[in-house]
Amino acid sequence: KNKKTRIEDKMKQDTKKQYKRIKKLSTPKERKRNKKKKNKQTKKKAKREKKYKKEERGKNSKR
């Protein structure tokens, strides 16, 4: 196998493991909590990226 597919396979395996782990220890309530937590994280990340893009735009306009 070439390197790229090997890396992709490894990533897939990791996500499978995580999914199994989550599935194992989750009652519906916990699953909901995990989902909320994840949403919160992605929102934070999006906010950070937006802020960074805005700063970059500002820097470019100053030149």
Rosetta constraint file for C-alpha pairs under 8 A:
AtomPair CA 1 CA 5 HARMONIC 6.67 0.50
AtomPair CA 1 CA 6 HARMONIC 6.54 0.50
AtomPair CA 2 CA 6 HARMONIC 6.46 0.50
AtomPair CA 3 CA 7 HARMONIC 6.27 0.50
AtomPair CA 4 CA 8 HARMONIC 6.28 0.50
AtomPair CA 5 CA 9 HARMONIC 6.03 0.50
AtomPair CA 6 CA 10 HARMONIC 6.26 0.50
AtomPair CA 7 CA 11 HARMONIC 6.26 0.50
AtomPair CA 8 CA 12 HARMONIC 6.23 0.50
AtomPair CA 9 CA 13 HARMONIC 6.19 0.50
AtomPair CA 10 CA 14 HARMONIC 6.23 0.50
AtomPair CA 11 CA 15 HARMONIC 6.34 0.50
AtomPair CA 12 CA 16 HARMONIC 6.19 0.50
AtomPair CA 13 CA 17 HARMONIC 6.22 0.50
AtomPair CA 14 CA 18 HARMONIC 6.26 0.50
AtomPair CA 15 CA 19 HARMONIC 6.04 0.50
AtomPair CA 16 CA 20 HARMONIC 6.15 0.50
AtomPair CA 17 CA 21 HARMONIC 6.14 0.50
AtomPair CA 18 CA 22 HARMONIC 6.13 0.50
AtomPair CA 19 CA 23 HARMONIC 5.95 0.50
AtomPair CA 20 CA 24 HARMONIC 5.96 0.50
AtomPair CA 21 CA 25 HARMONIC 6.54 0.50
AtomPair CA 22 CA 26 HARMONIC 6.08 0.50
AtomPair CA 22 CA 31 HARMONIC 7.87 0.50
AtomPair CA 26 CA 30 HARMONIC 5.32 0.50
AtomPair CA 26 CA 31 HARMONIC 5.48 0.50
AtomPair CA 27 CA 31 HARMONIC 6.13 0.50
AtomPair CA 28 CA 32 HARMONIC 6.18 0.50
AtomPair CA 29 CA 33 HARMONIC 6.33 0.50
AtomPair CA 30 CA 34 HARMONIC 6.09 0.50
AtomPair CA 31 CA 35 HARMONIC 6.15 0.50
AtomPair CA 32 CA 36 HARMONIC 6.22 0.50
AtomPair CA 33 CA 37 HARMONIC 6.16 0.50
AtomPair CA 34 CA 38 HARMONIC 6.15 0.50
AtomPair CA 35 CA 39 HARMONIC 6.14 0.50
AtomPair CA 36 CA 40 HARMONIC 6.11 0.50
AtomPair CA 37 CA 41 HARMONIC 6.30 0.50
AtomPair CA 38 CA 42 HARMONIC 6.26 0.50
AtomPair CA 39 CA 43 HARMONIC 6.08 0.50
AtomPair CA 40 CA 44 HARMONIC 6.17 0.50
AtomPair CA 41 CA 45 HARMONIC 6.17 0.50
AtomPair CA 42 CA 46 HARMONIC 6.11 0.50
AtomPair CA 43 CA 47 HARMONIC 6.12 0.50
AtomPair CA 44 CA 48 HARMONIC 6.18 0.50
AtomPair CA 45 CA 49 HARMONIC 6.21 0.50
AtomPair CA 46 CA 50 HARMONIC 6.08 0.50
AtomPair CA 47 CA 51 HARMONIC 6.18 0.50
AtomPair CA 48 CA 52 HARMONIC 6.20 0.50
AtomPair CA 49 CA 53 HARMONIC 6.14 0.50
AtomPair CA 50 CA 54 HARMONIC 6.17 0.50
AtomPair CA 51 CA 55 HARMONIC 6.28 0.50
AtomPair CA 52 CA 56 HARMONIC 6.23 0.50
AtomPair CA 53 CA 57 HARMONIC 6.17 0.50
AtomPair CA 54 CA 58 HARMONIC 6.25 0.50
AtomPair CA 55 CA 59 HARMONIC 6.27 0.50
AtomPair CA 56 CA 60 HARMONIC 6.31 0.50
AtomPair CA 57 CA 61 HARMONIC 6.33 0.50
AtomPair CA 58 CA 62 HARMONIC 6.42 0.50
AtomPair CA 59 CA 63 HARMONIC 6.96 0.50
